[in-house]
Amino acid sequence: MAWYLPDKGEEALGVRCVSVALQSTLCGRLIYRPNQNITPRNLSHSNLLPDIEYEELLEKLKNDQVKLIDVRMKDEIAELGCAAGSLSLPLPYLGDYLVLEPEHFLMTLGFPKPSEKDTIVTMCKAGSRARTAQLAFMGARYTNVRTYKGSFQDWTEKGGPMKQTQ
């Protein structure tokens, strides 16, 4: 999340505005009121599921129990490769993809849209975009979303299986 300085009228009211990835697509402008436990769609750290570790993720992927979403850009994936079993949804377009109807999602991306009840694991290169993606999924009413905190760096360091790319 990136805070920006509010204008004087907002500051006088004690209101700060926050930018969440793809907020215009998902939620519109989000407003935080300090000292009140109000967050966009009740997204707080207490609502976050625990991060997933490499061993658990690998086991769940082998058993087809999770959808691993890689939010890196296509050029990063082309340069570095990607984890076997991962699906690419670049973060800058994630909000646009999440609001697509399932048939349009399939036509656009070539794989079925994850269900709001599917177990989703987000990953990026090092972890910070993965957390942003987790919050974006939660903002789009996905209920079982975790972050692979070490993300692609951890995956490659631990020798995780790689997908063949063209």
N, C-alpha and C positions, 0 to 999 in steps of 0.2 A: 504494500500500500504506500502511496506517496501523498503526503499531506501538502497542501498549498496554502499560501497565506490568504485568508479571507479578506473581503473588503471591510472598510471601517464599520459599516452598518452591521455586518455579520459578526465582527469581533465584539462590538458593543453588546450584542445579544448573547455572546458566549457561544456562538455557533461556529464550528469549523467544518469545512467541506473536505471530503476525501475522494481521491480518485482510485477506483478499483478497476482492474483490467476489464475493458470492454463494457464499462458501466452504462454507456449510452444505449447499448443494445439490450443489456440484461435488465437494468433497474432504473435507468435515468440517473439524475444527479442524486448522490447519496449525501445525507447530512448527518453529522455526528453532533450530539450535544454532550459536551464534557460533563462528567460527574453524574450522568444518568446512564443506566445500563441499557441504552438503546443503540442497536447496531442494525445495519441493513439486513432485513429478514432474519434477525436474531443470530447473525454470524459472529460468534465470539470464540475465543480460544477454548472456552469450556464446551462449545458445540463441536469442536474438531475431533475427529477420530484420531487415534494415535498413528504416528508415522509408521510405515511398514519398512522392515529391514530386508536386506537382500535374500536371506535364506527363506523367509516366509513368502516373499514375492515369487521367488523361483518355484517353490512348491505349489503355490496357488496358480501360477501360469501353467505348470505341467498338468494340473487337474482342471484347467479351464474354469477357474473360480473367480477370475478377475479380468477386467479390461484394462490393459496398460496403455495409457494415453501419453504420448510423447509430444510436448508442446513446443519443441524447438522448431526453428525455421527450416524449410526444405534445404537450404544451402548448408546449414550445419549438419543435417542428417547426411547429405551427399558427401560432405567432407569427412565426417567422423564415423558414419554408420549408425545403426540403430539396433536396439535390443530385439531379439527374436520374440515374436508375439505382440510387439507394440503396434499401436495405431497412431498415425500422425494427424494431429489437430493443432496447427501452429497457433500459439497464444494470441497474436493480433487478430485472428479470425474466429477464435473460439466462440465468442458470443453470437456471431452471425450463424455459425454452424449449429449451436445449441437450440436456436429458435426455429430451425428448419423442421418441416414435417418429415416424418421418417422416410417417405418415398423420395422426397427431394434430397435429403441427406444422403441416401444410398446412391442416387444418381450423381450427386456432386462429388462425393468422396470415394465411392466404390466399395464401401462396407456399411453394414447396418448401423443405424443410430443406437447408441447404448440406451437401455431403458433407465428410467429414473430410479429403479430399484436395483439395477446392476451394481456390483461392487466395482468401483472405478479406482484406479491408482494413477496418479499423475507423476510425470517425470520430465525433467528438462536436462540441462547440462550439469548443473551443480545443485539445484534445489529451490532457488528463490522463485523462479517462474512457475515451478510445480505447485508451490503454495498458493500463488495467485490463481492458478488454474483451479486448484481445489476450491477456493472461495467462489470462483465464477460458476463452477458446477453446482455448488451448494446454493448460490443465488438463483440458479435455474431450476431449483427444486430437486436436485439429485440428493439422495439421503445417505448414501454409503460411499463416501469419497475419502480416500487416504492419499497421502503424499509419500513418495519414495524419496526420502530426504537426501540421500547421497546421490540420487539420480544417476545420470549416465556415467559420470566420473567413477562412482562407486561400482556400478555395473561392470565397467571395463577393468577396473583394478582387481575385481574379484573373479574375472574371467567369465563373466556371464555370456551365454550364447548370443550370437549376433545373427541378424537377419541379412540375407543376401540382398544387396541393392543393385539396381541397374545403373 
